[in-house]
Amino acid sequence: MKDVAERAGVSAKTVSRVYNNDPQVTEETRQVVLDAFASLGYRLNRAARSLRVGGDHVIAMAVESVADPFFAAMTEAVERTALERGLAVLVSSIGRNAERERQVIEGLMRRQISGLLAVAVGGDQSYLGPHLADLPMVFVDRGPSGVDTDTVVTDNFEAAAAGTRHLIDRGHRRIAFLGDSPDVSTTRERLAGYRSAMEEAGLAVVPDLVADGCPTEHEAAGMTARLLELREPPTAVFSSNARCSIGLVPALHARRRTDVAVVSFGDFPMASTLVPGITVLEQDPERIGQVAARRLLERMDVPDLPVCRTVIPAELIPRGSGELPPNASGRGVVGGSRGAGARGASGACPGRGERSA
């Protein structure tokens, strides 16, 4: 601490405040001290630190929203895995704001956590660079930019391409894409997969059928209504996340348009009980959370492990909606049931059902 203070030209107390992420330290002073840490090759002694602050009993998880079914299931799996090691999990929602992401994550780090699981919301996570040597991190669902960390993600491009091909193989040519904001990396990857499958089949990607600005269920429902009002409406819709699907499907049922084929990227409550049941690309959030938590525990035990990117494939589960042909007859109503099919991927980094890069 004395050496860092001398290099930075500040007091030892200021070094301590930066080290402990004191929010009262100015950004300019913080950066000077962090530069001094880096130039001296300083590394945290985790054993000594845990004796001083008792932080080895808590890991943190920062997700977009704990209310989202995907992130809720993932969080539950992380908590179960952490409990096996006697660890508590501190969970916080980031929302969709890059500045809030940084505020939330830095706030979690000030609590002397032993490890961090996070979803990248903003486009730059380089602010975490100075902490990589001190704090084990794993990013989930969306990889970070500006830092090199372990990640556990879904193969968004290939899964979206497979889902779109599934509709093309059933004879559909006017296939709409319904997605979140294009600022979200997973939306961009899934849109790219959709475009690739369409182009591979020699089909035009019609701009009017690409709706990638629907971050909420309400907006997805409104966009569904507009798609159906087109002079040449789509005969099928590829929905790029469960939130969009939760807006899409009731909007179709309300208009008695259950003849429109649907493939949803991500499962959602009651998707299997509708008529027709909703064909989904199952990401298996429980498995993703389990794999991510185990990787974090491994890095906590062995900080110098090579950085690993684990890709977990999504499994297409046909339930009826994605198998409808164009202009299918019949008007389904809510009711009945469908089997959910088998669930997929397993393994660690890398392991069975996954791959690393």
matplotlib code that plots the C-alpha trace (Angstrom):
import matplotlib.pyplot as plt

x = [0.0, 2.9, 4.5, 1.3, 0.7, 4.2, 3.8, 0.4, 1.4, -1.5, -1.9, -2.1, -5.6, -6.6, -5.1, -7.2, -10.3, -9.7, -8.9, -12.3, -14.2, -15.2, -17.7, -16.4, -13.1, -13.1, -12.8, -9.5, -7.9, -9.2, -7.6, -4.3, -4.2, -5.4, -2.6, -0.1, -1.5, -1.0, 2.5, 3.7, 2.1, 0.1, -2.1, -4.6, -3.8, -7.2, -6.5, -5.4, -8.3, -10.9, -9.4, -9.8, -13.3, -14.9, -16.0, -15.5, -19.1, -20.8, -20.8, -22.8, -25.0, -26.1, -28.8, -31.0, -34.1, -34.9, -38.5, -37.6, -38.4, -35.1, -33.0, -35.1, -34.5, -30.8, -30.6, -32.3, -29.7, -26.8, -28.2, -28.5, -25.0, -23.5, -25.4, -23.5, -20.3, -22.0, -22.1, -24.8, -25.8, -26.4, -28.6, -29.3, -31.2, -29.3, -32.1, -31.2, -29.0, -25.2, -24.5, -26.8, -24.9, -21.7, -23.3, -24.8, -21.7, -19.4, -21.8, -21.8, -18.0, -17.9, -19.6, -16.3, -17.8, -15.7, -16.9, -19.2, -21.6, -22.9, -24.9, -23.5, -26.0, -23.8, -21.4, -18.2, -17.1, -13.5, -14.1, -13.8, -10.2, -8.5, -10.4, -9.7, -6.7, -8.6, -12.1, -13.1, -15.7, -17.9, -20.3, -23.5, -25.8, -24.0, -20.2, -18.4, -16.6, -13.2, -12.3, -11.3, -13.3, -14.9, -18.3, -21.2, -23.5, -26.0, -25.1, -27.5, -26.6, -26.9, -30.0, -31.8, -30.8, -32.1, -35.4, -35.8, -34.9, -37.5, -40.2, -38.7, -38.8, -42.5, -43.1, -43.1, -41.6, -42.9, -41.3, -41.3, -38.6, -39.8, -37.0, -35.7, -33.6, -30.8, -28.5, -28.7, -26.0, -28.2, -30.8, -28.1, -26.8, -30.2, -31.2, -28.0, -28.9, -32.4, -31.0, -28.5, -31.1, -33.4, -30.5, -29.3, -32.8, -32.8, -35.5, -35.6, -35.4, -38.4, -37.7, -41.4, -41.2, -38.2, -39.3, -36.3, -37.4, -39.7, -38.1, -41.4, -44.3, -46.7, -44.5, -44.3, -48.1, -48.5, -46.0, -47.8, -51.0, -49.1, -47.6, -51.0, -52.3, -49.8, -51.1, -49.1, -48.8, -46.4, -47.4, -44.9, -43.0, -39.6, -39.7, -36.2, -36.9, -39.5, -40.5, -41.4, -43.2, -45.3, -46.6, -46.8, -48.8, -51.8, -52.0, -52.4, -55.0, -56.9, -57.2, -58.0, -54.8, -53.4, -52.9, -49.7, -46.7, -44.5, -41.0, -39.9, -36.3, -36.8, -39.6, -42.2, -45.0, -47.9, -46.2, -46.7, -50.4, -51.7, -53.3, -51.2, -48.4, -45.6, -42.5, -39.4, -35.7, -34.9, -31.9, -32.1, -31.4, -31.0, -28.1, -26.5, -26.7, -25.3, -22.4, -21.6, -21.7, -19.4, -16.9, -16.9, -16.2, -13.4, -11.8, -12.2, -10.2, -7.6, -7.4, -4.9, -7.1, -7.1, -10.1, -12.8, -15.9, -18.6, -21.2, -24.4, -26.6, -30.3, -32.6, -35.6, -38.7, -41.6, -45.0, -47.2, -47.0, -43.7, -44.9, -48.0, -47.9, -48.6, -52.3, -53.1, -56.8, -58.4, -58.5, -57.1, -58.1, -56.4, -56.7, -55.4, -51.8, -48.7, -45.6, -42.5, -40.1, -36.6, -34.2, -30.7, -27.2, -25.0, -21.4, -18.9, -16.1, -15.9, -18.0, -20.8, -23.4, -21.3, -18.2, -15.6, -13.7]
y = [0.0, 2.3, 1.6, 2.3, 5.5, 6.7, 5.8, 7.5, 10.6, 10.1, 9.0, 5.4, 6.1, 7.1, 3.9, 2.0, 3.9, 3.1, -0.5, -0.8, 1.0, 4.0, 5.9, 9.2, 8.9, 11.0, 9.2, 11.0, 10.0, 6.4, 6.1, 7.4, 4.8, 2.0, 2.9, 2.6, -0.8, -1.9, -0.5, -2.2, -5.5, -5.6, -8.7, -9.2, -11.8, -13.4, -15.5, -12.5, -10.4, -13.0, -13.1, -9.3, -8.8, -12.3, -11.9, -15.5, -16.4, -14.3, -14.2, -11.6, -11.9, -9.0, -9.8, -7.6, -8.4, -10.9, -10.8, -12.2, -16.0, -16.8, -14.9, -16.0, -19.7, -19.0, -17.3, -20.2, -22.6, -20.4, -20.2, -24.0, -24.5, -21.9, -23.4, -26.7, -24.7, -22.8, -19.6, -17.0, -15.2, -11.4, -10.8, -7.4, -6.3, -4.0, -3.0, -1.9, 1.1, 0.9, 3.5, 1.6, -1.6, 0.0, 1.5, -1.9, -3.9, -1.5, -1.3, -5.1, -5.1, -2.6, -5.3, -7.4, -10.2, -13.3, -13.7, -12.1, -13.5, -10.8, -10.2, -7.5, -4.8, -1.9, -2.1, -1.6, -3.4, -2.2, -0.5, -4.0, -4.4, -3.2, -5.8, -8.9, -9.9, -9.5, -10.7, -13.9, -13.1, -15.0, -13.4, -15.2, -15.0, -12.0, -11.8, -8.6, -6.1, -4.6, -7.3, -11.0, -13.2, -16.6, -16.6, -19.0, -18.3, -19.8, -20.3, -17.5, -17.4, -21.1, -21.6, -18.7, -20.0, -23.5, -22.1, -20.1, -23.1, -25.1, -22.7, -22.6, -26.4, -26.2, -24.1, -20.6, -17.8, -14.7, -15.1, -12.2, -11.6, -10.2, -9.1, -6.9, -3.7, -4.0, -2.6, -6.0, -8.3, -11.4, -9.7, -8.9, -12.4, -14.0, -11.5, -12.4, -16.1, -15.4, -13.5, -16.2, -18.9, -16.8, -15.9, -19.5, -20.5, -17.8, -15.8, -12.1, -10.5, -8.1, -4.9, -4.7, -8.2, -7.3, -5.9, -5.7, -2.8, -4.6, -4.6, -5.2, -7.6, -4.7, -3.5, -7.0, -7.3, -4.0, -5.0, -8.3, -6.4, -4.2, -7.2, -8.9, -5.7, -5.7, -6.2, -9.4, -10.4, -13.1, -16.7, -17.4, -15.5, -16.2, -14.6, -13.9, -14.1, -15.3, -11.7, -11.0, -14.4, -13.5, -10.5, -12.2, -15.3, -13.7, -11.1, -13.9, -15.7, -12.5, -12.2, -15.9, -16.2, -19.4, -20.4, -18.3, -20.5, -19.5, -20.5, -18.9, -18.5, -19.4, -21.2, -19.4, -20.3, -22.3, -22.4, -26.1, -26.0, -23.7, -25.1, -25.3, -25.7, -23.2, -24.6, -23.3, -23.2, -24.2, -22.4, -24.4, -21.4, -23.8, -25.5, -22.2, -21.0, -24.2, -24.2, -20.6, -21.0, -24.0, -22.1, -19.2, -21.6, -23.2, -19.8, -18.8, -22.0, -21.6, -17.9, -18.5, -20.8, -20.1, -18.0, -20.2, -19.5, -22.2, -22.3, -24.3, -25.2, -24.6, -27.5, -27.1, -28.6, -29.0, -28.6, -27.7, -24.0, -24.2, -27.2, -25.4, -25.0, -21.7, -20.8, -23.6, -24.0, -24.1, -21.6, -22.9, -21.6, -21.7, -25.1, -28.7, -29.7, -30.7, -32.6, -30.5, -32.9, -33.7, -31.1, -30.8, -29.7, -30.7, -30.5, -27.9, -26.0, -27.8, -30.9, -33.0, -31.0, -27.8, -26.5, -24.0, -21.5]
z = [0.0, 0.8, -2.5, -4.4, -2.5, -3.4, -7.0, -7.3, -5.2, -2.7, 0.9, 2.0, 3.2, -0.3, -1.7, 0.8, -0.2, -3.9, -3.1, -1.3, -4.0, -1.9, -3.9, -2.5, -4.4, -7.5, -10.8, -11.6, -8.3, -8.7, -12.1, -10.9, -8.1, -10.4, -12.8, -9.9, -9.0, -12.6, -13.0, -9.9, -10.8, -7.6, -7.0, -4.2, -1.6, -1.4, 1.6, 3.7, 2.4, 3.4, 6.9, 7.1, 5.7, 5.7, 2.1, 1.0, 1.9, -0.7, -4.5, -6.5, -9.6, -11.7, -14.3, -16.6, -14.6, -11.9, -13.1, -16.5, -16.6, -18.2, -15.7, -12.8, -13.7, -14.2, -10.8, -9.0, -10.5, -9.4, -5.9, -5.7, -6.9, -4.6, -1.6, -2.2, -1.2, 1.6, -0.3, -0.3, -3.6, -3.7, -6.7, -8.3, -11.5, -13.9, -16.2, -19.7, -18.9, -19.4, -16.6, -14.2, -15.1, -13.9, -10.8, -9.8, -10.4, -8.7, -5.8, -5.5, -5.5, -2.7, -0.6, -0.6, -2.7, -3.5, -7.1, -9.7, -12.3, -14.6, -17.8, -20.1, -20.8, -22.0, -24.9, -22.8, -19.7, -19.7, -16.4, -14.9, -16.2, -13.0, -11.0, -13.0, -11.0, -7.8, -8.4, -10.2, -12.9, -15.3, -17.8, -18.6, -21.7, -23.2, -23.3, -22.2, -24.3, -23.4, -20.9, -21.3, -18.9, -18.7, -20.4, -20.7, -23.6, -26.0, -29.7, -30.7, -34.4, -35.1, -33.0, -34.7, -38.1, -37.1, -35.9, -39.2, -41.3, -39.4, -40.7, -44.2, -44.4, -43.6, -46.7, -45.2, -47.3, -45.5, -42.1, -39.7, -37.1, -33.8, -31.4, -28.7, -29.3, -31.8, -29.1, -27.4, -28.6, -28.4, -30.6, -33.2, -33.2, -33.6, -36.3, -38.1, -37.8, -39.2, -42.1, -42.9, -43.0, -45.3, -47.6, -47.7, -48.9, -51.5, -49.8, -49.5, -46.1, -46.3, -44.2, -43.2, -41.6, -39.4, -36.1, -33.8, -31.6, -29.1, -25.6, -23.8, -24.1, -24.8, -27.7, -29.1, -29.0, -30.8, -33.4, -33.9, -34.7, -37.2, -38.9, -39.3, -40.9, -43.7, -47.3, -47.3, -43.7, -42.5, -42.4, -39.7, -37.0, -35.5, -32.0, -30.7, -27.0, -24.4, -23.5, -27.2, -27.3, -24.3, -26.2, -29.6, -28.7, -26.9, -29.6, -32.2, -30.1, -29.5, -33.3, -33.8, -35.9, -34.5, -38.1, -38.0, -37.4, -34.4, -33.2, -30.0, -28.9, -25.2, -23.4, -21.3, -18.9, -20.4, -23.9, -24.0, -22.9, -25.7, -28.8, -30.9, -28.4, -29.0, -30.7, -28.8, -28.9, -25.4, -23.9, -20.6, -18.3, -15.3, -17.0, -18.1, -14.5, -13.1, -15.5, -14.9, -11.2, -11.3, -13.5, -11.1, -8.2, -10.2, -10.8, -7.1, -6.3, -9.1, -10.1, -13.0, -15.0, -18.8, -19.8, -21.2, -23.4, -23.0, -25.7, -24.8, -27.8, -27.8, -28.5, -30.8, -29.2, -31.7, -30.1, -33.1, -33.8, -35.6, -37.7, -39.2, -43.0, -44.7, -44.6, -42.2, -41.6, -38.2, -35.4, -32.1, -28.7, -25.4, -23.7, -24.0, -23.4, -25.2, -24.2, -23.6, -25.2, -24.0, -22.6, -23.8, -23.0, -20.1, -19.2, -18.0, -19.7, -22.0, -21.6, -23.0, -24.9, -24.8, -26.5, -25.6, -27.8]

ax = plt.figure().add_subplot(projection="3d")
ax.plot(x, y, z, "-o")
ax.set_aspect("equal")
plt.show()
